[in-house]
């Protein structure tokens, strides 16, 4: 009987205290919002990293206030947003354009022709006009 090949041990990555605090804050918010999927949890991590713990925590607290007041409907009024959906909507509404691009990178490219990607609205609107 052959012994299975042993894989070399990966060195443990060391995180700074700040990185640990950001991760813990992000996971605390994700858990409180009931987010279990990897994508939304990673996105909450980006929110905390880019906006900082205090702003992210304040947006989480606003989420709780909105939820207590009856929640937030989707734009088409078909249903209420989930708590995570409320949180992400508040993030979008309260973050600068640059912060939004870093937190939601795929949204900044959605729906724009390739020739307009990466241009300001003024530049994009002045083409072929």
C-alpha positions as CSV (number, residue, x, y, z in Angstrom):
1,X,0.0,0.0,0.0
2,X,1.4,3.4,-1.0
3,X,1.4,6.3,1.4
4,X,-0.4,9.4,0.0
5,X,1.9,12.2,-1.0
6,X,2.1,14.8,1.7
7,X,1.6,18.3,0.5
8,X,4.0,20.9,1.7
9,X,2.7,22.9,4.5
10,X,1.6,26.4,3.5
11,X,3.1,29.1,5.6
12,X,0.6,30.8,7.8
13,X,-0.1,34.3,6.6
14,X,0.1,36.9,9.3
15,X,-2.4,39.7,9.5
16,X,-2.0,43.1,11.1
17,X,-4.2,44.0,14.0
18,X,-6.0,46.5,11.7
19,X,-6.7,43.7,9.1
20,X,-8.0,41.4,11.9
21,X,-10.3,44.2,13.2
22,X,-11.6,44.9,9.7
23,X,-12.3,41.2,9.1
24,X,-14.0,40.8,12.4
25,X,-16.2,43.8,11.9
26,X,-17.2,42.7,8.5
27,X,-18.1,39.2,9.6
28,X,-20.0,40.6,12.6
29,X,-22.1,42.7,10.2
30,X,-22.5,39.9,7.7
31,X,-23.7,37.5,10.4
32,X,-26.1,40.1,11.9
33,X,-27.6,40.7,8.4
34,X,-28.0,36.9,7.9
35,X,-25.7,36.8,4.9
36,X,-24.4,33.3,4.4
37,X,-23.2,33.4,0.8
38,X,-19.6,34.0,0.0
39,X,-20.2,36.9,-2.5
40,X,-22.3,39.1,-0.2
41,X,-19.9,38.4,2.7
42,X,-16.9,39.4,0.6
43,X,-18.8,42.5,-0.5
44,X,-19.4,43.5,3.1
45,X,-15.7,43.0,3.7
46,X,-15.1,45.5,0.9
47,X,-17.6,47.9,2.5
48,X,-15.7,47.8,5.8
49,X,-12.3,48.0,4.3
50,X,-13.2,51.0,2.0
51,X,-15.6,52.9,4.3
52,X,-14.0,52.0,7.6
53,X,-15.5,50.2,10.6
54,X,-17.3,53.3,12.0
55,X,-19.1,54.2,8.7
56,X,-20.0,50.6,8.0
57,X,-21.3,50.1,11.6
58,X,-23.3,53.3,11.2
59,X,-24.8,52.0,8.0
60,X,-25.6,48.7,9.7
61,X,-27.4,50.7,12.5
62,X,-29.4,52.6,9.8
63,X,-30.3,49.3,8.3
64,X,-31.8,48.2,11.7
65,X,-33.7,51.5,11.9
66,X,-35.2,51.0,8.4
67,X,-36.1,47.4,9.2
68,X,-37.7,48.4,12.5
69,X,-39.8,51.0,10.6
70,X,-41.1,48.3,8.2
71,X,-38.3,47.8,5.7
72,X,-37.5,49.1,2.3
73,X,-39.3,48.2,-0.9
74,X,-37.6,47.4,-4.2
75,X,-38.0,50.1,-6.9
76,X,-40.8,48.1,-8.6
77,X,-42.7,47.7,-5.2
78,X,-42.8,43.9,-5.8
79,X,-41.4,43.0,-2.4
80,X,-39.3,44.2,0.5
81,X,-35.6,44.2,0.3
82,X,-33.7,41.8,2.5
83,X,-31.8,43.3,5.4
84,X,-28.6,42.8,3.4
85,X,-30.3,44.5,0.4
86,X,-31.2,47.4,2.6
87,X,-27.6,47.6,3.9
88,X,-26.2,47.6,0.3
89,X,-28.7,50.2,-0.8
90,X,-27.7,52.5,2.1
91,X,-24.0,51.9,1.2
92,X,-24.7,52.9,-2.4
93,X,-26.6,56.0,-1.3
94,X,-24.0,57.1,1.2
95,X,-20.7,56.3,-0.5
96,X,-18.8,58.6,-2.9
97,X,-18.6,57.6,-6.6
98,X,-15.0,56.5,-6.1
99,X,-16.0,54.4,-3.0
100,X,-19.0,52.8,-4.9
101,X,-16.7,51.8,-7.8
102,X,-14.3,50.1,-5.3
103,X,-17.1,48.3,-3.4
104,X,-19.3,47.4,-6.5
105,X,-16.8,47.2,-9.3
106,X,-19.0,45.3,-11.7
107,X,-21.8,48.0,-11.4
108,X,-19.6,50.7,-12.8
109,X,-19.3,48.9,-16.1
110,X,-22.9,47.5,-16.4
111,X,-24.9,48.8,-19.3
112,X,-22.3,51.1,-20.8
113,X,-21.0,50.7,-24.3
114,X,-17.3,49.7,-24.4
115,X,-16.4,53.1,-25.8
116,X,-17.8,54.9,-22.8
117,X,-16.3,52.8,-20.0
118,X,-14.1,54.7,-17.7
119,X,-15.1,58.1,-19.0
120,X,-16.9,60.7,-17.0
121,X,-20.5,61.4,-17.9
122,X,-19.5,64.7,-19.6
123,X,-16.9,62.9,-21.8
124,X,-19.3,60.0,-22.6
125,X,-22.2,62.3,-23.4
126,X,-20.2,64.6,-25.7
127,X,-19.3,61.8,-28.1
128,X,-21.2,61.6,-31.4
129,X,-23.6,64.2,-30.2
